[in-house]
Every structure is written in C-alpha cells, then in structure tokens.
Amino acid sequence: MFATAAAAQNVVGNAAAGKQKASMCIGCHAVPGYRTAYPKVYHVPKIGGQQPEYIIAALKEYKDGDRWHPSMRAIAGSLTDQDMADLAAYFGGHKQ
C-alpha cells in the first residue's frame, strides 16, 4: 500500500480506500487525451503517478477557491482531508 501524509493535518492516506473513492475522478482524469468543453475547451491532465503532495495541494486549492474550475470546485468541496489523502495515495502510486 502507498501511504502519504496530508501536509498540515498529518492525515495518512490509504490507497485501498482511495481506490474506492476514485470513481468521481477517473471519468475525466483517466481518459487518454480527454478534453472538456466546460467552461472552455482544455486538456484534462492525467493524475495517475502524480506526486501525492501535489494532488492534496491542488484539491485543497480548489476547495478553498484558490483554483477555479466549476466541476473541480464542487468535487473538492465535498472531500474531507481524509478523502484527499486517500485519493492522493491511490493516484500517487497508480500509473495511468
């Protein structure tokens, strides 16, 4: 299992739990070459293999409003620190 600690909260991520929570992510982030058309057309990045700390930081920035994308703000807004750490542990150790 790949574990990571969420920065300020010392929350330990669980990759197995993250896998169970990943369905909301893979519809966009696991599709090769996927582009979204809302709110504008752009390439959706793959997150598999990304640094867990980066994933947590990005999710927190969406949740806090420091990053803007309507879908990501809504998704991140529903996540707890534990959810973020679990997703980061899963995607950080999972190559797409």
The first five atom37 places (N, CA, C, CB, O) and aatype in JSON, in Angstrom:
{
  "aatype": [12, 13, 0, 16, 0, 0, 0, 0, 5, 2, 19, 19, 7, 2, 0, 0, 0, 7, 11, 5, 11, 0, 15, 12, 4, 9, 7, 4, 8, 0, 19, 14, 7, 18, 1, 16, 0, 18, 14, 11, 19, 18, 8, 19, 14, 11, 9, 7, 7, 5, 5, 14, 6, 18, 9, 9, 0, 0, 10, 11, 6, 18, 11, 3, 7, 3, 1, 17, 8, 14, 15, 12, 1, 0, 9, 0, 7, 15, 10, 16, 3, 5, 3, 12, 0, 3, 10, 0, 0, 18, 13, 7, 7, 8, 11, 5],
  "atom_mask": [
    [1, 1, 1, 1, 1],
    [1, 1, 1, 1, 1],
    [1, 1, 1, 1, 1],
    [1, 1, 1, 1, 1],
    [1, 1, 1, 1, 1],
    [1, 1, 1, 1, 1],
    [1, 1, 1, 1, 1],
    [1, 1, 1, 1, 1],
    [1, 1, 1, 1, 1],
    [1, 1, 1, 1, 1],
    [1, 1, 1, 1, 1],
    [1, 1, 1, 1, 1],
    [1, 1, 1, 0, 1],
    [1, 1, 1, 1, 1],
    [1, 1, 1, 1, 1],
    [1, 1, 1, 1, 1],
    [1, 1, 1, 1, 1],
    [1, 1, 1, 0, 1],
    [1, 1, 1, 1, 1],
    [1, 1, 1, 1, 1],
    [1, 1, 1, 1, 1],
    [1, 1, 1, 1, 1],
    [1, 1, 1, 1, 1],
    [1, 1, 1, 1, 1],
    [1, 1, 1, 1, 1],
    [1, 1, 1, 1, 1],
    [1, 1, 1, 0, 1],
    [1, 1, 1, 1, 1],
    [1, 1, 1, 1, 1],
    [1, 1, 1, 1, 1],
    [1, 1, 1, 1, 1],
    [1, 1, 1, 1, 1],
    [1, 1, 1, 0, 1],
    [1, 1, 1, 1, 1],
    [1, 1, 1, 1, 1],
    [1, 1, 1, 1, 1],
    [1, 1, 1, 1, 1],
    [1, 1, 1, 1, 1],
    [1, 1, 1, 1, 1],
    [1, 1, 1, 1, 1],
    [1, 1, 1, 1, 1],
    [1, 1, 1, 1, 1],
    [1, 1, 1, 1, 1],
    [1, 1, 1, 1, 1],
    [1, 1, 1, 1, 1],
    [1, 1, 1, 1, 1],
    [1, 1, 1, 1, 1],
    [1, 1, 1, 0, 1],
    [1, 1, 1, 0, 1],
    [1, 1, 1, 1, 1],
    [1, 1, 1, 1, 1],
    [1, 1, 1, 1, 1],
    [1, 1, 1, 1, 1],
    [1, 1, 1, 1, 1],
    [1, 1, 1, 1, 1],
    [1, 1, 1, 1, 1],
    [1, 1, 1, 1, 1],
    [1, 1, 1, 1, 1],
    [1, 1, 1, 1, 1],
    [1, 1, 1, 1, 1],
    [1, 1, 1, 1, 1],
    [1, 1, 1, 1, 1],
    [1, 1, 1, 1, 1],
    [1, 1, 1, 1, 1],
    [1, 1, 1, 0, 1],
    [1, 1, 1, 1, 1],
    [1, 1, 1, 1, 1],
    [1, 1, 1, 1, 1],
    [1, 1, 1, 1, 1],
    [1, 1, 1, 1, 1],
    [1, 1, 1, 1, 1],
    [1, 1, 1, 1, 1],
    [1, 1, 1, 1, 1],
    [1, 1, 1, 1, 1],
    [1, 1, 1, 1, 1],
    [1, 1, 1, 1, 1],
    [1, 1, 1, 0, 1],
    [1, 1, 1, 1, 1],
    [1, 1, 1, 1, 1],
    [1, 1, 1, 1, 1],
    [1, 1, 1, 1, 1],
    [1, 1, 1, 1, 1],
    [1, 1, 1, 1, 1],
    [1, 1, 1, 1, 1],
    [1, 1, 1, 1, 1],
    [1, 1, 1, 1, 1],
    [1, 1, 1, 1, 1],
    [1, 1, 1, 1, 1],
    [1, 1, 1, 1, 1],
    [1, 1, 1, 1, 1],
    [1, 1, 1, 1, 1],
    [1, 1, 1, 0, 1],
    [1, 1, 1, 0, 1],
    [1, 1, 1, 1, 1],
    [1, 1, 1, 1, 1],
    [1, 1, 1, 1, 1]
  ],
  "atom_positions": [
    [[0.84, -1.18, 0.0], [0.0, 0.0, 0.0], [0.88, 1.24, 0.0], [-0.95, 0.0, 1.21], [1.91, 1.28, 0.68]],
    [[0.48, 2.23, -0.75], [1.19, 3.5, -0.85], [0.5, 4.49, 0.08], [1.22, 4.04, -2.33], [-0.67, 4.79, -0.13]],
    [[1.18, 4.98, 1.08], [0.57, 5.92, 2.02], [1.24, 7.28, 1.91], [0.66, 5.39, 3.47], [2.42, 7.37, 1.59]],
    [[0.49, 8.3, 2.18], [1.02, 9.65, 2.17], [0.4, 10.43, 3.33], [0.74, 10.36, 0.82], [-0.71, 10.11, 3.76]],
    [[1.09, 11.42, 3.82], [0.54, 12.24, 4.91], [0.09, 13.58, 4.36], [1.59, 12.44, 6.04], [0.85, 14.25, 3.66]],
    [[-1.14, 13.97, 4.66], [-1.64, 15.28, 4.26], [-0.88, 16.32, 5.07], [-3.19, 15.4, 4.48], [-0.71, 16.18, 6.29]],
    [[-0.42, 17.36, 4.4], [0.51, 18.35, 4.95], [0.23, 18.77, 6.38], [0.49, 19.53, 4.1], [0.93, 18.32, 7.29]],
    [[-0.73, 19.61, 6.62], [-0.89, 20.2, 7.94], [-1.64, 19.3, 8.93], [-1.62, 21.5, 7.81], [-1.48, 19.46, 10.14]],
    [[-2.43, 18.37, 8.44], [-3.26, 17.59, 9.33], [-2.66, 16.25, 9.74], [-4.57, 17.36, 8.69], [-3.22, 15.57, 10.59]],
    [[-1.54, 15.88, 9.17], [-0.94, 14.58, 9.43], [-1.93, 13.44, 9.23], [-0.38, 14.54, 10.85], [-1.94, 12.47, 9.99]],
    [[-2.75, 13.57, 8.2], [-3.7, 12.53, 7.84], [-2.97, 11.55, 6.93], [-4.98, 13.12, 7.13], [-2.34, 11.96, 5.95]],
    [[-3.04, 10.28, 7.26], [-2.37, 9.27, 6.45], [-3.34, 8.73, 5.41], [-1.81, 8.13, 7.34], [-4.43, 8.27, 5.74]],
    [[-2.92, 8.8, 4.16], [-3.75, 8.31, 3.07], [-3.68, 6.81, 2.93], [0.0, 0.0, 0.0], [-2.64, 6.19, 3.18]],
    [[-4.79, 6.23, 2.55], [-4.89, 4.8, 2.35], [-5.26, 4.56, 0.89], [-5.95, 4.16, 3.33], [-6.35, 4.94, 0.45]],
    [[-4.35, 3.94, 0.12], [-4.56, 3.75, -1.3], [-5.78, 2.87, -1.59], [-3.33, 3.13, -1.93], [-6.5, 3.13, -2.55]],
    [[-6.03, 1.85, -0.77], [-7.19, 0.99, -0.98], [-8.49, 1.78, -0.81], [-7.16, -0.21, 0.0], [-9.43, 1.61, -1.58]],
    [[-8.53, 2.64, 0.2], [-9.71, 3.48, 0.4], [-9.83, 4.48, -0.74], [-9.62, 4.22, 1.75], [-10.94, 4.78, -1.2]],
    [[-8.7, 5.0, -1.21], [-8.7, 5.93, -2.33], [-9.25, 5.3, -3.59], [0.0, 0.0, 0.0], [-9.95, 5.96, -4.36]],
    [[-8.93, 4.05, -3.82], [-9.44, 3.33, -5.0], [-10.96, 3.29, -4.97], [-8.86, 1.9, -5.07], [-11.61, 3.42, -6.0]],
    [[-11.52, 3.1, -3.78], [-12.97, 3.06, -3.64], [-13.62, 4.43, -3.89], [-13.34, 2.57, -2.25], [-14.8, 4.5, -4.26]],
    [[-12.86, 5.49, -3.69], [-13.38, 6.86, -3.85], [-13.06, 7.45, -5.22], [-12.81, 7.75, -2.77], [-13.51, 8.55, -5.52]],
    [[-12.31, 6.75, -6.04], [-11.76, 7.32, -7.28], [-12.74, 7.41, -8.44], [-10.6, 6.51, -7.7], [-12.41, 8.01, -9.47]],
    [[-13.92, 6.86, -8.3], [-14.85, 6.86, -9.44], [-15.19, 8.27, -9.91], [-16.12, 6.13, -9.08], [-15.44, 8.48, -11.09]],
    [[-15.21, 9.23, -8.99], [-15.53, 10.61, -9.38], [-14.37, 11.26, -10.15], [-15.86, 11.44, -8.16], [-14.57, 12.29, -10.78]],
    [[-13.2, 10.67, -10.1], [-12.02, 11.23, -10.75], [-11.73, 10.61, -12.11], [-10.82, 11.06, -9.86], [-11.35, 11.3, -13.06]],
    [[-11.92, 9.3, -12.19], [-11.47, 8.58, -13.39], [-12.29, 8.89, -14.63], [-11.5, 7.11, -13.13], [-11.81, 8.68, -15.74]],
    [[-13.51, 9.38, -14.46], [-14.32, 9.72, -15.62], [-13.7, 10.78, -16.5], [0.0, 0.0, 0.0], [-14.0, 10.85, -17.69]],
    [[-12.85, 11.6, -15.93], [-12.14, 12.64, -16.71], [-10.63, 12.41, -16.72], [-12.45, 14.02, -16.14], [-9.99, 12.46, -17.77]],
    [[-10.06, 12.16, -15.54], [-8.61, 12.11, -15.4], [-7.95, 10.82, -15.85], [-8.25, 12.36, -14.0], [-6.72, 10.74, -15.89]],
    [[-8.73, 9.8, -16.19], [-8.14, 8.55, -16.63], [-8.4, 8.26, -18.11], [-8.67, 7.4, -15.79], [-8.09, 7.18, -18.6]],
    [[-8.96, 9.23, -18.81], [-9.27, 9.05, -20.22], [-8.14, 9.65, -21.06], [-10.63, 9.71, -20.58], [-7.93, 10.87, -21.03]],
    [[-7.41, 8.82, -21.8], [-6.29, 9.33, -22.61], [-6.76, 10.42, -23.59], [-5.62, 8.18, -23.38], [-7.7, 10.21, -24.36]],
    [[-6.09, 11.54, -23.56], [-6.38, 12.63, -24.49], [-7.7, 13.34, -24.24], [0.0, 0.0, 0.0], [-8.16, 14.08, -25.11]],
    [[-8.31, 13.14, -23.08], [-9.62, 13.74, -22.82], [-9.53, 15.26, -22.77], [-10.18, 13.22, -21.51], [-8.62, 15.84, -22.19]],
    [[-10.5, 15.88, -23.4], [-10.65, 17.33, -23.36], [-12.06, 17.62, -22.9], [-10.35, 17.99, -24.76], [-13.01, 16.94, -23.31]],
    [[-12.21, 18.62, -22.08], [-13.53, 19.02, -21.61], [-13.94, 20.29, -22.34], [-13.55, 19.23, -20.07], [-13.08, 21.05, -22.79]],
    [[-15.2, 20.52, -22.45], [-15.69, 21.71, -23.15], [-16.34, 22.7, -22.18], [-16.68, 21.31, -24.24], [-16.94, 23.68, -22.62]],
    [[-16.24, 22.46, -20.89], [-16.86, 23.36, -19.93], [-15.87, 23.73, -18.85], [-18.11, 22.73, -19.32], [-15.27, 22.82, -18.28]],
    [[-15.66, 24.93, -18.52], [-16.26, 26.12, -19.11], [-15.57, 26.55, -20.41], [-16.22, 27.26, -18.11], [-16.06, 27.44, -21.1]],
    [[-14.47, 25.93, -20.74], [-13.81, 26.16, -22.03], [-13.14, 24.85, -22.41], [-12.76, 27.35, -21.96], [-13.02, 23.95, -21.58]],
    [[-12.72, 24.73, -23.65], [-12.08, 23.51, -24.1], [-10.62, 23.51, -23.62], [-12.15, 23.38, -25.65], [-9.87, 24.45, -23.88]],
    [[-10.24, 22.45, -22.93], [-8.86, 22.31, -22.49], [-8.57, 20.83, -22.23], [-8.58, 23.16, -21.22], [-9.49, 20.03, -22.05]],
    [[-7.3, 20.5, -22.2], [-6.85, 19.14, -21.95], [-6.94, 18.84, -20.46], [-5.4, 18.93, -22.46], [-6.46, 19.61, -19.64]],
    [[-7.56, 17.72, -20.11], [-7.68, 17.29, -18.72], [-6.44, 16.47, -18.38], [-9.0, 16.47, -18.47], [-6.18, 15.47, -19.05]],
    [[-5.67, 16.86, -17.38], [-4.45, 16.11, -17.06], [-4.73, 14.76, -16.43], [-3.57, 16.93, -16.14], [-5.69, 14.59, -15.68]],
    [[-3.88, 13.8, -16.75], [-3.92, 12.52, -16.04], [-3.3, 12.75, -14.67], [-3.16, 11.38, -16.84], [-2.36, 13.53, -14.54]],
    [[-3.81, 12.09, -13.67], [-3.26, 12.28, -12.32], [-2.59, 11.03, -11.77], [-4.34, 12.73, -11.38], [-1.97, 11.09, -10.71]],
    [[-2.71, 9.92, -12.46], [-2.03, 8.7, -12.03], [-0.53, 8.88, -12.06], [0.0, 0.0, 0.0], [0.03, 9.29, -13.08]],
    [[0.13, 8.58, -10.95], [1.57, 8.73, -10.86], [2.02, 10.12, -10.43], [0.0, 0.0, 0.0], [3.21, 10.36, -10.25]],
    [[1.08, 11.03, -10.27], [1.42, 12.38, -9.81], [1.85, 12.32, -8.34], [0.2, 13.35, -9.99], [1.43, 11.43, -7.61]],
    [[2.66, 13.25, -7.92], [3.11, 13.3, -6.53], [1.9, 13.48, -5.6], [4.13, 14.46, -6.32], [1.09, 14.39, -5.81]],
    [[1.76, 12.64, -4.58], [0.62, 12.75, -3.67], [0.49, 14.14, -3.03], [0.73, 11.71, -2.59], [-0.63, 14.64, -2.87]],
    [[1.6, 14.74, -2.69], [1.56, 16.07, -2.06], [0.95, 17.1, -3.01], [2.96, 16.51, -1.64], [0.24, 18.01, -2.58]],
    [[1.25, 16.96, -4.3], [0.7, 17.88, -5.3], [-0.81, 17.68, -5.42], [1.38, 17.66, -6.67], [-1.56, 18.65, -5.49]],
    [[-1.26, 16.43, -5.44], [-2.69, 16.14, -5.55], [-3.44, 16.75, -4.37], [-2.93, 14.62, -5.62], [-4.48, 17.38, -4.55]],
    [[-2.91, 16.56, -3.17], [-3.54, 17.13, -1.98], [-3.57, 18.64, -2.06], [-2.8, 16.68, -0.7], [-4.61, 19.26, -1.79]],
    [[-2.46, 19.25, -2.42], [-2.4, 20.71, -2.5], [-3.4, 21.24, -3.53], [-0.96, 21.18, -2.86], [-4.09, 22.22, -3.27]],
    [[-3.47, 20.59, -4.69], [-4.4, 21.04, -5.74], [-5.84, 20.92, -5.26], [-4.19, 20.22, -7.02], [-6.63, 21.84, -5.46]],
    [[-6.19, 19.8, -4.64], [-7.55, 19.62, -4.16], [-7.91, 20.66, -3.1], [-7.73, 18.23, -3.59], [-9.02, 21.2, -3.1]],
    [[-6.97, 20.94, -2.21], [-7.22, 21.96, -1.18], [-7.4, 23.34, -1.82], [-6.06, 22.0, -0.17], [-8.25, 24.12, -1.38]],
    [[-6.61, 23.64, -2.85], [-6.75, 24.93, -3.53], [-8.09, 25.05, -4.23], [-5.61, 25.13, -4.53], [-8.69, 26.13, -4.23]],
    [[-8.58, 23.97, -4.84], [-9.93, 24.0, -5.42], [-10.97, 24.2, -4.33], [-10.22, 22.71, -6.21], [-11.89, 25.0, -4.48]],
    [[-10.83, 23.47, -3.25], [-11.81, 23.56, -2.15], [-11.83, 24.96, -1.55], [-11.49, 22.53, -1.07], [-12.89, 25.48, -1.21]],
    [[-10.65, 25.57, -1.4], [-10.54, 26.9, -0.81], [-10.86, 28.03, -1.79], [-9.16, 27.1, -0.27], [-10.95, 29.19, -1.39]],
    [[-11.02, 27.71, -3.07], [-11.32, 28.73, -4.07], [-10.09, 29.38, -4.67], [0.0, 0.0, 0.0], [-10.22, 30.35, -5.43]],
    [[-8.9, 28.88, -4.35], [-7.68, 29.44, -4.91], [-7.42, 28.98, -6.34], [-6.49, 29.08, -4.04], [-6.66, 29.61, -7.07]],
    [[-8.07, 27.89, -6.75], [-8.08, 27.42, -8.14], [-9.53, 27.42, -8.57], [-7.42, 25.98, -8.3], [-10.44, 27.21, -7.76]],
    [[-9.74, 27.66, -9.86], [-11.11, 27.76, -10.31], [-11.39, 26.81, -11.46], [-11.42, 29.17, -10.73], [-10.76, 26.87, -12.51]],
    [[-12.32, 25.96, -11.25], [-12.98, 25.16, -12.28], [-14.25, 24.66, -11.62], [-12.06, 23.96, -12.81], [-14.19, 24.05, -10.55]],
    [[-15.41, 24.9, -12.23], [-16.67, 24.58, -11.56], [-16.78, 23.12, -11.11], [-17.81, 24.91, -12.48], [-17.21, 22.86, -9.98]],
    [[-16.41, 22.2, -11.96], [-16.52, 20.78, -11.58], [-15.56, 20.43, -10.46], [-16.26, 19.88, -12.79], [-15.94, 19.77, -9.5]],
    [[-14.31, 20.88, -10.6], [-13.32, 20.55, -9.58], [-13.64, 21.23, -8.24], [-11.92, 20.96, -10.05], [-13.42, 20.64, -7.18]],
    [[-14.14, 22.44, -8.28], [-14.51, 23.11, -7.02], [-15.62, 22.37, -6.31], [-14.94, 24.57, -7.28], [-15.6, 22.23, -5.09]],
    [[-16.6, 21.88, -7.08], [-17.7, 21.13, -6.47], [-17.21, 19.8, -5.9], [-18.8, 20.89, -7.51], [-17.59, 19.43, -4.79]],
    [[-16.39, 19.1, -6.66], [-15.89, 17.81, -6.19], [-15.0, 18.0, -4.96], [-15.11, 17.09, -7.31], [-15.2, 17.34, -3.94]],
    [[-14.03, 18.89, -5.06], [-13.1, 19.11, -3.94], [-13.85, 19.63, -2.72], [-11.99, 20.1, -4.34], [-13.49, 19.31, -1.58]],
    [[-14.87, 20.43, -2.94], [-15.65, 20.96, -1.83], [-16.35, 19.89, -1.01], [0.0, 0.0, 0.0], [-16.68, 20.1, 0.16]],
    [[-16.57, 18.74, -1.64], [-17.25, 17.65, -0.94], [-16.27, 16.7, -0.23], [-18.09, 16.87, -1.91], [-16.7, 15.79, 0.49]],
    [[-14.98, 16.91, -0.42], [-13.97, 15.99, 0.13], [-13.48, 16.42, 1.51], [-12.79, 15.9, -0.82], [-13.3, 17.6, 1.78]],
    [[-13.27, 15.44, 2.36], [-12.64, 15.68, 3.65], [-11.12, 15.6, 3.45], [-13.12, 14.65, 4.74], [-10.65, 15.2, 2.39]],
    [[-10.37, 15.99, 4.47], [-8.91, 15.84, 4.4], [-8.53, 14.37, 4.23], [-8.24, 16.41, 5.67], [-7.57, 14.05, 3.52]],
    [[-9.29, 13.47, 4.87], [-9.01, 12.05, 4.73], [-9.28, 11.58, 3.3], [-9.86, 11.24, 5.73], [-8.5, 10.8, 2.75]],
    [[-10.37, 12.05, 2.7], [-10.66, 11.7, 1.31], [-9.51, 12.13, 0.39], [-11.98, 12.35, 0.85], [-9.06, 11.37, -0.46]],
    [[-9.04, 13.36, 0.59], [-7.96, 13.89, -0.24], [-6.7, 13.04, -0.09], [-7.67, 15.35, 0.12], [-6.04, 12.71, -1.07]],
    [[-6.37, 12.7, 1.15], [-5.17, 11.9, 1.4], [-5.31, 10.51, 0.79], [-4.9, 11.79, 2.91], [-4.34, 9.97, 0.25]],
    [[-6.5, 9.93, 0.89], [-6.72, 8.6, 0.31], [-6.61, 8.64, -1.21], [-8.1, 8.07, 0.72], [-5.96, 7.78, -1.8]],
    [[-7.23, 9.63, -1.84], [-7.14, 9.76, -3.3], [-5.71, 10.0, -3.74], [-8.04, 10.9, -3.79], [-5.27, 9.44, -4.75]],
    [[-4.98, 10.82, -3.0], [-3.59, 11.09, -3.33], [-2.73, 9.84, -3.2], [-3.04, 12.2, -2.43], [-1.84, 9.6, -4.02]],
    [[-3.0, 9.04, -2.18], [-2.26, 7.79, -2.0], [-2.55, 6.84, -3.16], [-2.62, 7.11, -0.65], [-1.63, 6.19, -3.66]],
    [[-3.79, 6.76, -3.57], [-4.17, 5.88, -4.67], [-3.55, 6.35, -6.0], [-5.7, 5.81, -4.79], [-2.84, 5.59, -6.66]],
    [[-3.82, 7.58, -6.37], [-3.33, 8.06, -7.66], [-1.83, 8.25, -7.67], [-4.0, 9.35, -8.02], [-1.2, 8.09, -8.72]],
    [[-1.23, 8.57, -6.54], [0.21, 8.73, -6.47], [0.96, 7.44, -6.7], [0.0, 0.0, 0.0], [2.1, 7.46, -7.17]],
    [[0.35, 6.33, -6.38], [1.0, 5.04, -6.58], [0.45, 4.27, -7.76], [0.0, 0.0, 0.0], [0.79, 3.11, -7.98]],
    [[-0.42, 4.92, -8.53], [-1.11, 4.24, -9.63], [-0.79, 4.96, -10.95], [-2.65, 4.21, -9.39], [-1.2, 6.1, -11.16]],
    [[-0.08, 4.29, -11.81], [0.24, 4.86, -13.13], [-0.94, 4.64, -14.05], [1.54, 4.22, -13.74], [-1.55, 3.57, -14.05]],
    [[-1.27, 5.65, -14.82], [-2.36, 5.51, -15.8], [-1.78, 5.31, -17.16], [-3.29, 6.74, -15.79], [-2.52, 5.16, -18.13]]
  ]
}
